[in-house]
Amino acid sequence: MYYFPDTEYIYSSIMSGFYTRDEINPKLNLLCNNYEKVRDEYNAVKDQLVYTNWNGNNNYNSIDKNPYEGWKVAALYGQYYPEINIKDLEKIYDQEVYVDYEHDIIYSQNALKMPTLFNLCLEAGIKQRCGVSVLDPGKVIDWHSDPDPTFEDDFIIRGLWGIDVNFQNAETCQLLLNSKVDGVVTEVMMNNRMHFFWGRTQHHVFNTMTRPRVCLCFDNVVPRKNIL
């Protein structure tokens, strides 16, 4: 009897570490080159943004339950699909949303309040989910994996970019992955540093800072042949 390999296990074994910006999308360097502009823009409007408790599914389409206490997101935009119900999405995001057919996205009022970041993200080629993620001081996102959809020829790779990660003395904010190859691997989150990983890999975040950790959270659709 022949047994077919468990492809999910294979992928989780060979894709359980961190990726580099150049492996995912070199154009994202545009964000890093404009870090100060984005940081200052966010700090100027952060109290005007609408934050919601996005659910842990790939559509971020539920606010019935916050899976990570102390975690919230200011939604900027996401990929547009004709079947999207605009009115339902406005209830979820608690604000008006708009369709940009040229870029094939649906965007929020938050995006209009951060035009520098919004335009840089589009120019850098981010076309999937994108929002400003805030983790409160002293909070932990426990070990979990995200049920991102799978495609025949592509993977969804999660990206995080530090916008306001200011620690003092022994404070820290870290992202951990449970790698089946190397065990638990860690990257320290910092201002203007990017982190990339497959969302179906078990991951864990903790923030011992006395200030919130603020980063851009965005998805990247990457051809399998580029990272396998």
Z-matrix of the N, CA and C atoms (Angstrom, degrees):
N
C 1 1.462
C 2 1.532 1 108.83
N 3 1.315 2 115.63 1 135.44
C 4 1.452 3 120.82 2 179.33
C 5 1.529 4 109.54 3 -102.29
N 6 1.316 5 116.41 4 138.71
C 7 1.455 6 121.31 5 178.82
C 8 1.526 7 109.19 6 -109.57
N 9 1.314 8 115.56 7 130.30
C 10 1.451 9 119.17 8 177.30
C 11 1.527 10 109.10 9 -77.74
N 12 1.308 11 117.85 10 139.52
C 13 1.467 12 120.15 11 -178.70
C 14 1.527 13 111.30 12 -66.04
N 15 1.309 14 115.81 13 148.46
C 16 1.463 15 122.47 14 175.69
C 17 1.526 16 107.73 15 -79.46
N 18 1.333 17 116.13 16 99.72
C 19 1.469 18 119.58 17 -174.94
C 20 1.522 19 111.55 18 -62.66
N 21 1.337 20 117.64 19 -34.22
C 22 1.460 21 120.23 20 178.85
C 23 1.524 22 110.23 21 -62.32
N 24 1.345 23 116.65 22 -40.91
C 25 1.455 24 120.10 23 179.15
C 26 1.527 25 110.43 24 -67.65
N 27 1.321 26 116.77 25 -40.06
C 28 1.462 27 120.42 26 179.35
C 29 1.519 28 110.59 27 -61.56
N 30 1.332 29 116.21 28 -48.08
C 31 1.454 30 119.62 29 179.96
C 32 1.528 31 111.31 30 -62.97
N 33 1.341 32 115.85 31 -41.23
C 34 1.463 33 118.84 32 -178.45
C 35 1.526 34 111.23 33 -67.25
N 36 1.311 35 116.41 34 -21.11
C 37 1.464 36 120.29 35 178.97
C 38 1.521 37 111.42 36 -81.49
N 39 1.322 38 116.36 37 -43.53
C 40 1.465 39 119.33 38 -174.32
C 41 1.526 40 112.97 39 -92.84
N 42 1.340 41 116.63 40 -6.76
C 43 1.464 42 119.38 41 -178.63
C 44 1.527 43 111.37 42 -120.69
N 45 1.314 44 117.83 43 27.49
C 46 1.463 45 119.60 44 -171.83
C 47 1.519 46 113.57 45 -98.52
N 48 1.311 47 117.97 46 14.32
C 49 1.461 48 120.82 47 177.93
C 50 1.524 49 111.70 48 -113.59
N 51 1.309 50 115.75 49 -171.39
C 52 1.460 51 121.50 50 178.67
C 53 1.528 52 110.24 51 -86.94
N 54 1.318 53 115.21 52 152.12
C 55 1.458 54 122.48 53 174.31
C 56 1.530 55 109.31 54 -112.75
N 57 1.319 56 115.17 55 162.53
C 58 1.460 57 120.35 56 177.35
C 59 1.523 58 110.18 57 -97.09
N 60 1.307 59 114.99 58 162.74
C 61 1.461 60 120.40 59 178.04
C 62 1.530 61 110.84 60 -59.35
N 63 1.326 62 117.09 61 -41.53
C 64 1.462 63 120.16 62 -177.66
C 65 1.524 64 111.41 63 -66.78
N 66 1.318 65 117.67 64 -30.21
C 67 1.460 66 120.43 65 177.59
C 68 1.523 67 111.46 66 -71.15
N 69 1.322 68 116.91 67 -31.04
C 70 1.466 69 121.22 68 -175.07
C 71 1.528 70 111.76 69 -93.55
N 72 1.319 71 116.68 70 -53.20
C 73 1.470 72 120.65 71 -179.22
C 74 1.525 73 109.58 72 -168.08
N 75 1.326 74 118.39 73 99.29
C 76 1.469 75 121.06 74 -178.45
C 77 1.526 76 113.80 75 -58.89
N 78 1.340 77 116.85 76 -23.97
C 79 1.466 78 119.18 77 -178.65
C 80 1.527 79 112.54 78 -66.91
N 81 1.339 80 117.07 79 -15.03
C 82 1.466 81 120.50 80 178.97
C 83 1.524 82 111.80 81 -66.17
N 84 1.325 83 117.44 82 -13.07
C 85 1.462 84 120.61 83 175.00
C 86 1.518 85 111.26 84 -59.16
N 87 1.334 86 116.84 85 -22.29
C 88 1.464 87 121.31 86 176.83
C 89 1.523 88 110.95 87 -58.40
N 90 1.330 89 117.50 88 -38.55
C 91 1.460 90 121.06 89 177.39
C 92 1.529 91 110.44 90 -64.57
N 93 1.318 92 115.61 91 -46.60
C 94 1.470 93 119.23 92 -178.40
C 95 1.522 94 111.55 93 -61.15
N 96 1.314 95 116.72 94 -37.56
C 97 1.464 96 120.54 95 -179.71
C 98 1.518 97 112.99 96 -68.93
N 99 1.332 98 116.59 97 -16.41
C 100 1.468 99 121.09 98 -179.29
C 101 1.527 100 111.01 99 -118.52
N 102 1.325 101 116.55 100 27.05
C 103 1.455 102 121.07 101 -174.60
C 104 1.528 103 112.89 102 -55.66
N 105 1.335 104 118.08 103 -49.62
C 106 1.468 105 120.99 104 -175.54
C 107 1.529 106 111.46 105 -60.18
N 108 1.321 107 117.20 106 -38.64
C 109 1.470 108 120.71 107 178.80
C 110 1.528 109 110.55 108 -62.97
N 111 1.336 110 115.79 109 -44.16
C 112 1.465 111 119.95 110 -179.10
C 113 1.520 112 110.51 111 -67.59
N 114 1.332 113 117.29 112 -45.07
C 115 1.469 114 121.08 113 179.43
C 116 1.519 115 110.85 114 -57.57
N 117 1.329 116 116.80 115 -47.60
C 118 1.462 117 120.40 116 -178.25
C 119 1.522 118 111.04 117 -66.84
N 120 1.323 119 117.07 118 -37.23
C 121 1.461 120 120.32 119 178.50
C 122 1.520 121 110.12 120 -63.98
N 123 1.330 122 117.02 121 -44.92
C 124 1.462 123 120.14 122 179.65
C 125 1.524 124 111.11 123 -61.84
N 126 1.320 125 117.34 124 -47.73
C 127 1.467 126 120.32 125 -178.02
C 128 1.523 127 112.06 126 -62.76
N 129 1.320 128 116.93 127 -27.97
C 130 1.472 129 120.53 128 -179.85
C 131 1.524 130 112.23 129 -75.42
N 132 1.338 131 117.65 130 -26.04
C 133 1.472 132 119.85 131 -174.29
C 134 1.522 133 113.73 132 -123.12
N 135 1.331 134 118.35 133 4.36
C 136 1.468 135 120.16 134 -172.39
C 137 1.520 136 113.19 135 -57.57
N 138 1.335 137 117.89 136 -32.12
C 139 1.460 138 120.34 137 -179.86
C 140 1.524 139 112.32 138 -81.03
N 141 1.339 140 117.41 139 -6.67
C 142 1.461 141 121.84 140 178.43
C 143 1.529 142 112.18 141 -98.10
N 144 1.328 143 116.44 142 -12.03
C 145 1.456 144 120.39 143 -177.12
C 146 1.526 145 111.28 144 -77.19
N 147 1.315 146 115.49 145 153.49
C 148 1.461 147 122.19 146 176.51
C 149 1.521 148 107.94 147 -98.52
N 150 1.334 149 116.36 148 120.00
C 151 1.457 150 121.84 149 -179.58
C 152 1.523 151 108.97 150 -106.38
N 153 1.316 152 115.95 151 138.39
C 154 1.458 153 120.48 152 177.88
C 155 1.521 154 109.87 153 -129.46
N 156 1.310 155 115.65 154 161.20
C 157 1.462 156 121.63 155 179.39
C 158 1.518 157 108.66 156 -93.04
N 159 1.315 158 115.61 157 82.12
C 160 1.458 159 119.94 158 -179.22
C 161 1.516 160 110.38 159 -61.05
N 162 1.309 161 115.75 160 143.35
C 163 1.452 162 120.28 161 177.06
C 164 1.523 163 110.03 162 -79.20
N 165 1.318 164 116.51 163 168.38
C 166 1.448 165 121.08 164 -174.90
C 167 1.514 166 113.95 165 -85.21
N 168 1.331 167 118.96 166 16.86
C 169 1.461 168 117.77 167 176.44
C 170 1.523 169 109.45 168 -97.45
N 171 1.306 170 116.04 169 170.92
C 172 1.460 171 119.19 170 -169.53
C 173 1.515 172 113.55 171 -71.55
N 174 1.304 173 117.55 172 -19.46
C 175 1.458 174 119.10 173 -179.47
C 176 1.521 175 113.13 174 -88.61
N 177 1.347 176 116.73 175 -10.16
C 178 1.472 177 120.15 176 -174.32
C 179 1.523 178 109.42 177 48.73
N 180 1.314 179 117.20 178 46.25
C 181 1.460 180 119.66 179 -170.83
C 182 1.519 181 113.23 180 -112.40
N 183 1.321 182 117.76 181 26.33
C 184 1.452 183 119.62 182 177.30
C 185 1.512 184 110.57 183 -143.62
N 186 1.315 185 116.21 184 137.09
C 187 1.461 186 120.50 185 172.22
C 188 1.528 187 109.51 186 -121.84
N 189 1.341 188 115.57 187 18.48
C 190 1.463 189 119.35 188 179.56
C 191 1.522 190 111.36 189 -68.21
N 192 1.314 191 115.89 190 -31.42
C 193 1.453 192 119.48 191 -177.32
C 194 1.517 193 109.04 192 -145.71
N 195 1.310 194 116.64 193 130.67
C 196 1.453 195 121.22 194 176.80
C 197 1.520 196 108.81 195 -89.65
N 198 1.339 197 118.30 196 111.89
C 199 1.465 198 119.47 197 -175.11
C 200 1.514 199 113.51 198 -70.30
N 201 1.321 200 117.62 199 -22.08
C 202 1.456 201 120.89 200 -176.59
C 203 1.530 202 108.37 201 -129.14
N 204 1.300 203 116.73 202 100.20
C 205 1.459 204 120.69 203 -178.98
C 206 1.529 205 109.68 204 -59.55
N 207 1.320 206 115.14 205 131.37
C 208 1.458 207 119.44 206 -179.25
C 209 1.515 208 113.76 207 90.81
N 210 1.331 209 116.87 208 5.05
C 211 1.465 210 122.12 209 179.93
C 212 1.521 211 108.70 210 -115.72
N 213 1.314 212 116.94 211 133.55
C 214 1.456 213 121.29 212 178.57
C 215 1.518 214 108.81 213 -147.02
N 216 1.331 215 115.33 214 160.69
C 217 1.458 216 120.30 215 -175.78
C 218 1.518 217 110.03 216 -137.15
N 219 1.334 218 115.27 217 135.50
C 220 1.458 219 121.80 218 169.70
C 221 1.525 220 106.66 219 -93.85
N 222 1.329 221 116.50 220 100.63
C 223 1.464 222 121.07 221 -175.47
C 224 1.524 223 110.41 222 -65.90
N 225 1.320 224 116.94 223 133.03
C 226 1.465 225 121.87 224 176.88
C 227 1.527 226 110.68 225 -103.11
N 228 1.335 227 116.50 226 -59.83
C 229 1.458 228 118.39 227 179.09
C 230 1.517 229 110.57 228 -163.94
N 231 1.325 230 114.86 229 173.38
C 232 1.456 231 121.66 230 177.48
C 233 1.511 232 109.09 231 -157.30
N 234 1.313 233 115.56 232 173.64
C 235 1.453 234 119.95 233 -179.14
C 236 1.522 235 110.35 234 -68.99
N 237 1.317 236 115.79 235 140.07
C 238 1.462 237 121.29 236 -179.73
C 239 1.528 238 110.40 237 -89.59
N 240 1.335 239 114.75 238 134.90
C 241 1.449 240 121.78 239 172.36
C 242 1.526 241 107.69 240 -126.37
N 243 1.323 242 118.70 241 139.86
C 244 1.474 243 120.78 242 -177.98
C 245 1.522 244 113.22 243 -56.33
N 246 1.338 245 117.03 244 -28.55
C 247 1.464 246 119.18 245 -177.16
C 248 1.517 247 113.19 246 -81.31
N 249 1.324 248 118.41 247 -2.71
C 250 1.469 249 120.92 248 179.01
C 251 1.520 250 110.21 249 -64.63
N 252 1.320 251 115.80 250 132.91
C 253 1.463 252 121.58 251 175.77
C 254 1.527 253 108.09 252 -91.40
N 255 1.321 254 116.56 253 107.73
C 256 1.462 255 121.50 254 -174.45
C 257 1.523 256 111.54 255 -60.82
N 258 1.320 257 116.83 256 -42.96
C 259 1.464 258 120.13 257 -177.37
C 260 1.529 259 111.26 258 -64.45
N 261 1.313 260 116.43 259 -40.42
C 262 1.458 261 119.20 260 177.62
C 263 1.522 262 110.75 261 -64.99
N 264 1.323 263 116.44 262 -39.70
C 265 1.454 264 120.32 263 -179.18
C 266 1.529 265 110.83 264 -65.93
N 267 1.316 266 116.78 265 -35.31
C 268 1.463 267 119.91 266 178.13
C 269 1.524 268 111.33 267 -66.18
N 270 1.326 269 116.81 268 -32.94
C 271 1.463 270 119.93 269 175.94
C 272 1.523 271 110.42 270 -69.12
N 273 1.328 272 115.59 271 -39.45
C 274 1.460 273 120.14 272 -179.37
C 275 1.519 274 110.82 273 -66.37
N 276 1.337 275 116.42 274 -47.28
C 277 1.465 276 120.88 275 -177.57
C 278 1.524 277 112.66 276 -82.48
N 279 1.343 278 116.28 277 -8.96
C 280 1.464 279 121.76 278 178.69
C 281 1.524 280 111.80 279 58.83
N 282 1.317 281 116.57 280 38.15
C 283 1.464 282 122.38 281 -179.70
C 284 1.524 283 108.17 282 -169.59
N 285 1.323 284 115.93 283 166.94
C 286 1.456 285 119.62 284 177.53
C 287 1.526 286 110.40 285 -71.72
N 288 1.331 287 115.10 286 145.93
C 289 1.460 288 120.60 287 175.40
C 290 1.527 289 108.51 288 -127.20
N 291 1.322 290 115.38 289 158.12
C 292 1.458 291 121.27 290 -173.40
C 293 1.525 292 109.69 291 -136.76
N 294 1.320 293 115.38 292 154.69
C 295 1.468 294 120.74 293 178.98
C 296 1.523 295 109.39 294 -103.98
N 297 1.327 296 115.56 295 130.20
C 298 1.457 297 122.62 296 173.43
C 299 1.531 298 105.93 297 -111.19
N 300 1.332 299 116.15 298 99.92
C 301 1.455 300 120.30 299 -175.62
C 302 1.518 301 111.86 300 -71.66
N 303 1.325 302 117.13 301 -26.01
C 304 1.462 303 119.88 302 -179.98
C 305 1.523 304 111.29 303 -64.99
N 306 1.348 305 115.61 304 -42.22
C 307 1.462 306 120.07 305 -179.82
C 308 1.526 307 112.11 306 -97.36
N 309 1.327 308 116.78 307 -2.89
C 310 1.470 309 121.73 308 178.87
C 311 1.529 310 111.03 309 60.01
N 312 1.339 311 115.47 310 46.30
C 313 1.461 312 120.62 311 179.57
C 314 1.521 313 109.73 312 -131.92
N 315 1.322 314 114.89 313 165.28
C 316 1.453 315 122.59 314 170.42
C 317 1.520 316 106.67 315 -122.34
N 318 1.331 317 118.12 316 126.25
C 319 1.460 318 121.69 317 -171.36
C 320 1.522 319 111.63 318 -126.47
N 321 1.316 320 115.14 319 162.24
C 322 1.463 321 121.73 320 -172.86
C 323 1.523 322 111.58 321 -109.80
N 324 1.325 323 115.10 322 174.62
C 325 1.465 324 120.37 323 173.47
C 326 1.525 325 110.74 324 -64.74
N 327 1.327 326 117.18 325 -29.04
C 328 1.461 327 119.39 326 175.48
C 329 1.522 328 111.11 327 -55.73
N 330 1.341 329 115.97 328 -42.55
C 331 1.461 330 120.26 329 -179.35
C 332 1.523 331 111.02 330 -61.81
N 333 1.327 332 117.11 331 -36.34
C 334 1.462 333 120.50 332 179.80
C 335 1.521 334 111.32 333 -69.19
N 336 1.320 335 117.34 334 -25.94
C 337 1.467 336 121.20 335 178.63
C 338 1.527 337 112.28 336 -82.00
N 339 1.336 338 115.90 337 -13.07
C 340 1.466 339 120.87 338 177.50
C 341 1.533 340 108.96 339 -127.36
N 342 1.333 341 117.62 340 64.42
C 343 1.472 342 119.95 341 -174.44
C 344 1.526 343 114.21 342 -63.58
N 345 1.330 344 117.26 343 -32.01
C 346 1.468 345 119.22 344 179.35
C 347 1.521 346 110.23 345 -63.56
N 348 1.335 347 116.35 346 -51.88
C 349 1.456 348 120.62 347 179.14
C 350 1.521 349 110.93 348 -62.78
N 351 1.304 350 117.09 349 -44.19
C 352 1.461 351 122.83 350 -178.81
C 353 1.525 352 110.64 351 -55.96
N 354 1.322 353 116.91 352 -51.04
C 355 1.463 354 120.86 353 -176.71
C 356 1.523 355 112.16 354 -70.65
N 357 1.333 356 116.79 355 -35.92
C 358 1.456 357 119.45 356 177.62
C 359 1.527 358 111.47 357 -64.68
N 360 1.334 359 116.54 358 -40.63
C 361 1.462 360 120.39 359 178.88
C 362 1.521 361 111.08 360 -62.10
N 363 1.325 362 116.86 361 -43.45
C 364 1.457 363 120.19 362 179.07
C 365 1.526 364 110.73 363 -65.35
N 366 1.331 365 116.06 364 -42.55
C 367 1.461 366 120.07 365 -179.94
C 368 1.525 367 111.61 366 -64.11
N 369 1.350 368 115.87 367 -33.25
C 370 1.459 369 120.54 368 179.90
C 371 1.526 370 112.50 369 -79.48
N 372 1.325 371 117.19 370 -6.47
C 373 1.461 372 120.10 371 174.98
C 374 1.505 373 115.76 372 94.59
N 375 1.344 374 118.27 373 16.26
C 376 1.464 375 120.35 374 176.10
C 377 1.523 376 108.17 375 -79.72
N 378 1.323 377 116.63 376 116.59
C 379 1.464 378 121.13 377 -176.40
C 380 1.525 379 112.36 378 -120.29
N 381 1.332 380 117.31 379 -6.05
C 382 1.451 381 120.82 380 -177.61
C 383 1.537 382 109.55 381 -99.14
N 384 1.325 383 115.87 382 -158.22
C 385 1.469 384 120.86 383 179.51
C 386 1.522 385 110.83 384 -57.01
N 387 1.313 386 114.94 385 140.92
C 388 1.461 387 119.27 386 -178.13
C 389 1.528 388 108.16 387 -154.75
N 390 1.333 389 117.08 388 128.86
C 391 1.455 390 120.86 389 179.46
C 392 1.516 391 110.62 390 -163.63
N 393 1.319 392 115.60 391 164.60
C 394 1.455 393 121.66 392 177.78
C 395 1.518 394 108.02 393 -91.48
N 396 1.328 395 116.15 394 116.62
C 397 1.457 396 123.38 395 -175.20
C 398 1.524 397 110.08 396 -98.46
N 399 1.326 398 116.20 397 130.68
C 400 1.468 399 121.88 398 -178.13
C 401 1.528 400 109.21 399 -123.74
N 402 1.325 401 115.91 400 123.88
C 403 1.468 402 121.90 401 175.58
C 404 1.521 403 107.91 402 -112.85
N 405 1.319 404 116.66 403 121.49
C 406 1.463 405 121.85 404 -174.02
C 407 1.530 406 112.17 405 -64.71
N 408 1.328 407 116.61 406 159.20
C 409 1.475 408 120.55 407 178.80
C 410 1.525 409 111.59 408 -57.87
N 411 1.333 410 115.56 409 139.26
C 412 1.453 411 121.02 410 176.06
C 413 1.510 412 115.65 411 71.63
N 414 1.322 413 117.92 412 8.28
C 415 1.470 414 120.68 413 -176.78
C 416 1.521 415 111.93 414 -94.72
N 417 1.331 416 113.69 415 157.56
C 418 1.453 417 121.89 416 -178.92
C 419 1.524 418 109.19 417 -130.33
N 420 1.323 419 116.91 418 136.02
C 421 1.461 420 122.08 419 167.65
C 422 1.527 421 105.54 420 -101.99
N 423 1.310 422 117.21 421 110.36
C 424 1.459 423 121.34 422 -172.15
C 425 1.532 424 111.07 423 -68.39
N 426 1.331 425 114.81 424 170.20
C 427 1.462 426 120.49 425 -179.25
C 428 1.523 427 110.28 426 -56.54
N 429 1.318 428 116.06 427 132.64
C 430 1.458 429 121.58 428 179.27
C 431 1.527 430 108.44 429 -166.14
N 432 1.306 431 116.47 430 167.00
C 433 1.460 432 122.19 431 170.08
C 434 1.520 433 107.79 432 -127.37
N 435 1.318 434 116.29 433 149.72
C 436 1.462 435 121.02 434 -176.81
C 437 1.527 436 110.27 435 -97.06
N 438 1.328 437 117.49 436 133.16
C 439 1.467 438 120.77 437 -177.65
C 440 1.529 439 112.46 438 -80.02
N 441 1.329 440 115.88 439 55.94
C 442 1.463 441 119.18 440 179.08
C 443 1.527 442 110.16 441 -62.51
N 444 1.322 443 117.12 442 147.75
C 445 1.473 444 118.59 443 176.95
C 446 1.524 445 110.51 444 -66.32
N 447 1.304 446 115.86 445 155.96
C 448 1.461 447 121.37 446 177.50
C 449 1.525 448 108.97 447 -114.14
N 450 1.319 449 115.35 448 146.61
C 451 1.454 450 121.59 449 -179.86
C 452 1.526 451 109.16 450 -123.20
N 453 1.299 452 115.27 451 160.68
C 454 1.463 453 119.39 452 -177.09
C 455 1.522 454 112.00 453 -66.40
N 456 1.321 455 116.95 454 -38.90
C 457 1.458 456 120.02 455 -172.77
C 458 1.527 457 114.37 456 -116.90
N 459 1.328 458 117.88 457 -2.46
C 460 1.461 459 120.80 458 -174.20
C 461 1.523 460 111.34 459 -135.00
N 462 1.336 461 114.63 460 157.91
C 463 1.457 462 122.18 461 170.47
C 464 1.527 463 109.07 462 -118.57
N 465 1.330 464 116.12 463 150.36
C 466 1.457 465 121.24 464 169.33
C 467 1.525 466 107.53 465 -93.97
N 468 1.318 467 116.51 466 119.71
C 469 1.450 468 122.42 467 179.20
C 470 1.523 469 108.46 468 -111.04
N 471 1.335 470 116.28 469 124.77
C 472 1.453 471 121.49 470 -179.63
C 473 1.527 472 110.19 471 -76.98
N 474 1.326 473 115.60 472 138.14
C 475 1.456 474 121.31 473 175.64
C 476 1.523 475 110.76 474 -120.82
N 477 1.315 476 117.44 475 141.00
C 478 1.458 477 124.19 476 174.12
C 479 1.522 478 107.94 477 -130.02
N 480 1.323 479 116.49 478 135.40
C 481 1.466 480 121.77 479 -178.93
C 482 1.527 481 108.68 480 -132.21
N 483 1.321 482 117.25 481 119.92
C 484 1.456 483 121.66 482 -176.22
C 485 1.516 484 112.97 483 -69.08
N 486 1.336 485 116.44 484 120.06
C 487 1.464 486 122.31 485 177.56
C 488 1.519 487 111.19 486 -103.18
N 489 1.327 488 117.00 487 -43.72
C 490 1.470 489 121.60 488 178.86
C 491 1.524 490 107.78 489 -142.76
N 492 1.331 491 115.44 490 89.64
C 493 1.468 492 121.99 491 -179.05
C 494 1.527 493 106.27 492 -128.97
N 495 1.311 494 116.13 493 85.46
C 496 1.465 495 121.15 494 -172.82
C 497 1.520 496 110.40 495 -114.88
N 498 1.326 497 115.88 496 105.47
C 499 1.457 498 120.24 497 -178.78
C 500 1.520 499 110.76 498 -107.65
N 501 1.320 500 114.89 499 153.62
C 502 1.452 501 122.97 500 -179.89
C 503 1.521 502 109.73 501 -119.27
N 504 1.327 503 116.30 502 140.21
C 505 1.465 504 122.19 503 175.27
C 506 1.531 505 110.96 504 52.81
N 507 1.341 506 117.12 505 -118.57
C 508 1.463 507 120.55 506 -175.30
C 509 1.526 508 113.49 507 -90.10
N 510 1.324 509 117.69 508 5.58
C 511 1.470 510 120.33 509 179.34
C 512 1.527 511 109.94 510 -66.03
N 513 1.331 512 114.83 511 154.68
C 514 1.459 513 118.65 512 178.63
C 515 1.523 514 110.36 513 -159.30
N 516 1.309 515 116.26 514 162.30
C 517 1.459 516 122.97 515 169.26
C 518 1.519 517 106.45 516 -137.12
N 519 1.330 518 116.35 517 122.95
C 520 1.454 519 119.89 518 -172.67
C 521 1.523 520 111.84 519 -130.14
N 522 1.325 521 114.60 520 148.40
C 523 1.458 522 123.95 521 175.28
C 524 1.521 523 107.50 522 -112.88
N 525 1.338 524 117.00 523 124.77
C 526 1.457 525 122.21 524 -177.58
C 527 1.520 526 110.02 525 -118.16
N 528 1.322 527 116.06 526 139.84
C 529 1.456 528 122.55 527 174.62
C 530 1.529 529 109.15 528 -118.11
N 531 1.333 530 115.84 529 141.51
C 532 1.462 531 120.74 530 176.62
C 533 1.525 532 107.88 531 -93.73
N 534 1.330 533 115.66 532 87.52
C 535 1.451 534 121.58 533 -176.36
C 536 1.524 535 110.65 534 -80.35
N 537 1.327 536 116.09 535 130.46
C 538 1.466 537 120.06 536 177.79
C 539 1.529 538 111.28 537 -74.25
N 540 1.328 539 116.29 538 -12.15
C 541 1.462 540 120.57 539 -179.54
C 542 1.519 541 111.29 540 -98.11
N 543 1.327 542 116.73 541 -47.54
C 544 1.467 543 121.61 542 -173.02
C 545 1.521 544 113.87 543 -111.25
N 546 1.326 545 118.43 544 8.24
C 547 1.457 546 119.92 545 -175.19
C 548 1.521 547 110.37 546 76.63
N 549 1.316 548 116.63 547 -151.60
C 550 1.462 549 120.38 548 -179.98
C 551 1.530 550 109.44 549 -79.18
N 552 1.335 551 115.51 550 122.80
C 553 1.460 552 121.20 551 178.41
C 554 1.523 553 108.16 552 -115.99
N 555 1.318 554 116.46 553 148.68
C 556 1.460 555 121.62 554 -169.81
C 557 1.520 556 111.29 555 -133.31
N 558 1.316 557 115.63 556 143.23
C 559 1.461 558 121.80 557 167.45
C 560 1.519 559 108.16 558 -129.35
N 561 1.320 560 115.99 559 136.04
C 562 1.463 561 121.79 560 177.72
C 563 1.519 562 108.47 561 -84.83
N 564 1.332 563 116.29 562 128.28
C 565 1.455 564 120.42 563 179.49
C 566 1.523 565 109.97 564 -79.09
N 567 1.328 566 115.24 565 135.10
C 568 1.458 567 121.92 566 -178.42
C 569 1.515 568 109.36 567 -142.63
N 570 1.324 569 115.66 568 165.23
C 571 1.452 570 120.02 569 174.53
C 572 1.528 571 110.26 570 -60.24
N 573 1.313 572 115.19 571 134.89
C 574 1.469 573 123.50 572 174.96
C 575 1.531 574 112.61 573 63.51
N 576 1.319 575 117.49 574 23.15
C 577 1.461 576 120.82 575 174.06
C 578 1.524 577 109.01 576 -108.80
N 579 1.330 578 116.22 577 139.21
C 580 1.461 579 121.16 578 179.91
C 581 1.524 580 110.24 579 -107.86
N 582 1.337 581 114.47 580 146.83
C 583 1.461 582 122.52 581 178.41
C 584 1.528 583 107.71 582 -132.13
N 585 1.320 584 116.40 583 139.16
C 586 1.466 585 120.77 584 -179.19
C 587 1.525 586 109.68 585 -135.31
N 588 1.342 587 115.55 586 135.77
C 589 1.463 588 120.39 587 178.78
C 590 1.516 589 109.59 588 -158.89
N 591 1.309 590 115.15 589 160.44
C 592 1.463 591 121.33 590 176.02
C 593 1.521 592 108.19 591 -79.73
N 594 1.332 593 117.11 592 123.90
C 595 1.454 594 121.11 593 -173.88
C 596 1.514 595 114.49 594 -62.39
N 597 1.338 596 117.57 595 -21.84
C 598 1.459 597 120.40 596 178.68
C 599 1.528 598 112.38 597 -79.75
N 600 1.331 599 116.60 598 -5.64
C 601 1.456 600 120.23 599 171.01
C 602 1.523 601 108.99 600 -77.40
N 603 1.316 602 118.00 601 136.30
C 604 1.459 603 120.17 602 176.23
C 605 1.529 604 109.70 603 -58.89
N 606 1.336 605 115.91 604 129.29
C 607 1.458 606 119.89 605 -179.62
C 608 1.524 607 110.79 606 -141.45
N 609 1.310 608 114.38 607 164.30
C 610 1.471 609 122.05 608 -168.62
C 611 1.530 610 107.20 609 -153.55
N 612 1.330 611 116.24 610 138.38
C 613 1.469 612 121.04 611 179.67
C 614 1.520 613 109.06 612 -131.40
N 615 1.328 614 116.69 613 138.27
C 616 1.466 615 118.84 614 171.76
C 617 1.524 616 109.86 615 -137.22
N 618 1.324 617 114.20 616 146.47
C 619 1.459 618 122.42 617 -176.67
C 620 1.522 619 108.95 618 -127.53
N 621 1.328 620 116.90 619 106.29
C 622 1.467 621 120.28 620 178.09
C 623 1.523 622 111.68 621 -94.67
N 624 1.327 623 116.55 622 5.37
C 625 1.465 624 120.01 623 -178.19
C 626 1.525 625 111.19 624 -72.05
N 627 1.307 626 115.14 625 160.57
C 628 1.460 627 121.07 626 175.57
C 629 1.522 628 111.22 627 -89.60
N 630 1.325 629 116.63 628 1.96
C 631 1.462 630 122.97 629 176.46
C 632 1.517 631 109.26 630 -123.96
N 633 1.336 632 117.13 631 156.32
C 634 1.463 633 118.67 632 177.12
C 635 1.524 634 111.55 633 -63.08
N 636 1.318 635 115.84 634 150.51
C 637 1.463 636 121.58 635 170.73
C 638 1.512 637 107.83 636 -93.53
N 639 1.323 638 116.27 637 123.63
C 640 1.462 639 121.68 638 -177.47
C 641 1.522 640 108.62 639 -117.70
N 642 1.326 641 116.47 640 125.91
C 643 1.459 642 119.34 641 177.08
C 644 1.523 643 109.71 642 -146.54
N 645 1.309 644 115.46 643 160.55
C 646 1.454 645 120.73 644 171.52
C 647 1.516 646 107.43 645 -84.06
N 648 1.322 647 116.28 646 129.30
C 649 1.469 648 121.93 647 178.03
C 650 1.527 649 106.98 648 -112.62
N 651 1.321 650 117.14 649 123.30
C 652 1.464 651 119.54 650 -175.13
C 653 1.517 652 110.23 651 -149.24
N 654 1.332 653 114.70 652 152.07
C 655 1.458 654 121.12 653 179.75
C 656 1.521 655 110.55 654 -103.96
N 657 1.317 656 114.53 655 148.20
C 658 1.460 657 121.84 656 179.09
C 659 1.523 658 108.46 657 -128.96
N 660 1.316 659 117.44 658 127.89
C 661 1.449 660 121.18 659 174.42
C 662 1.525 661 107.44 660 -92.48
N 663 1.337 662 115.14 661 115.88
C 664 1.463 663 121.47 662 -172.76
C 665 1.527 664 109.51 663 -120.36
N 666 1.320 665 118.30 664 131.34
C 667 1.471 666 120.03 665 177.00
C 668 1.533 667 110.72 666 -58.16
N 669 1.304 668 115.81 667 137.02
C 670 1.464 669 120.94 668 -178.99
C 671 1.527 670 111.89 669 -56.55
N 672 1.324 671 115.91 670 -38.67
C 673 1.460 672 119.60 671 -176.99
C 674 1.520 673 112.04 672 -63.57
N 675 1.348 674 117.24 673 -18.92
C 676 1.469 675 119.83 674 -178.69
C 677 1.523 676 113.12 675 -81.09
N 678 1.338 677 117.07 676 -20.87
C 679 1.463 678 117.67 677 -173.25
C 680 1.529 679 114.09 678 -127.71
N 681 1.308 680 117.89 679 -2.05
C 682 1.469 681 120.23 680 176.97
C 683 1.532 682 109.99 681 -94.42
